[in-house]
Amino acid sequence: MECFYHQGAPAVGSCRACLKGLCRRCAVELPGALACPSGCEESARALVASIAQSVRYQGVSTGLLQSARGLWLSIAAVSLFVGLFVVVWALRLHEYQEIAALGLPFLALAVIAGRLARNVSAGAKPSEAKG
């Protein structure tokens, strides 16, 4: 890659803001980035700050995902228990066996919440590739 500003000069990097190639003479060094001499310094500083903030909050977001997984697992467990209880209880009442159908929405909720918990746990592990 050549320098955008000096034809024929090899680029040592690219501007963090506009991605133009920069040689040693024109690259403005910033903490964690290079910038163009044509005014990209503020944009490049903002991008570096944004990346640093994202890295700082990555642990917080992972914790929130794990908390959400626990919530969905709890909802799935309670729904499964209630659904099975209603179905079994109603089937034992010979006169009111149709009440067993009231347990089916709880069983469906248990399946949905279980799938959501699995999806949230997949999102909490960004290092694993999805297949």
GIRA-V559108 format. One record per residue. N is the residue number from 1. RES is the residue in three letters. OMEGA is omega in whole degrees, -180 to 180 (999 if undefined). D_FIRST is the distance of its C-alpha to the first C-alpha in whole Angstrom. Layout:
n: {N,N}
res: {RES,RES}
omega: {OMEGA,OMEGA}
d_first: {D_FIRST,D_FIRST}
This chain:
n: {1,2,3,4,5,6,7,8,9,10,11,12,13,14,15,16,17,18,19,20,21,22,23,24,25,26,27,28,29,30,31,32,33,34,35,36,37,38,39,40,41,42,43,44,45,46,47,48,49,50,51,52,53,54,55,56,57,58,59,60,61,62,63,64,65,66,67,68,69,70,71,72,73,74,75,76,77,78,79,80,81,82,83,84,85,86,87,88,89,90,91,92,93,94,95,96,97,98,99,100,101,102,103,104,105,106,107,108,109,110,111,112,113,114,115,116,117,118,119,120,121,122,123,124,125,126,127,128,129,130,131}
res: {MET,GLU,CYS,PHE,TYR,HIS,GLN,GLY,ALA,PRO,ALA,VAL,GLY,SER,CYS,ARG,ALA,CYS,LEU,LYS,GLY,LEU,CYS,ARG,ARG,CYS,ALA,VAL,GLU,LEU,PRO,GLY,ALA,LEU,ALA,CYS,PRO,SER,GLY,CYS,GLU,GLU,SER,ALA,ARG,ALA,LEU,VAL,ALA,SER,ILE,ALA,GLN,SER,VAL,ARG,TYR,GLN,GLY,VAL,SER,THR,GLY,LEU,LEU,GLN,SER,ALA,ARG,GLY,LEU,TRP,LEU,SER,ILE,ALA,ALA,VAL,SER,LEU,PHE,VAL,GLY,LEU,PHE,VAL,VAL,VAL,TRP,ALA,LEU,ARG,LEU,HIS,GLU,TYR,GLN,GLU,ILE,ALA,ALA,LEU,GLY,LEU,PRO,PHE,LEU,ALA,LEU,ALA,VAL,ILE,ALA,GLY,ARG,LEU,ALA,ARG,ASN,VAL,SER,ALA,GLY,ALA,LYS,PRO,SER,GLU,ALA,LYS,GLY}
omega: {178,176,179,-175,-178,-177,179,179,-180,179,176,180,179,179,-179,-176,-174,176,176,177,-177,175,-179,-176,-173,-179,175,-178,175,175,178,-178,170,179,176,175,-175,173,178,-174,-178,179,179,177,180,178,178,178,179,179,179,179,179,179,180,-176,-179,178,179,-179,177,177,178,178,179,176,178,178,178,179,-180,177,178,178,179,-179,-180,180,179,179,-178,-180,179,179,-178,-179,-178,-180,-178,-180,178,176,-173,-179,-173,-177,179,176,180,179,178,178,-177,177,178,178,177,177,178,179,-179,-180,176,178,178,178,179,179,179,-180,176,178,-179,-179,-176,-177,180,179,177,-178,999}
d_first: {0,4,7,9,12,11,10,9,9,6,6,8,9,9,13,15,17,15,11,10,7,9,10,13,15,15,14,17,18,21,23,20,17,15,16,15,18,19,21,19,21,24,22,20,23,25,23,23,27,27,25,27,30,30,29,33,34,33,36,39,38,38,42,42,41,44,46,46,46,50,51,50,52,55,55,55,58,60,60,60,63,65,64,66,69,70,70,72,74,75,75,78,80,81,82,79,76,74,73,71,69,68,66,64,61,61,60,57,56,56,54,52,51,51,48,46,47,45,42,42,42,39,37,38,36,32,31,33,32,34,35}
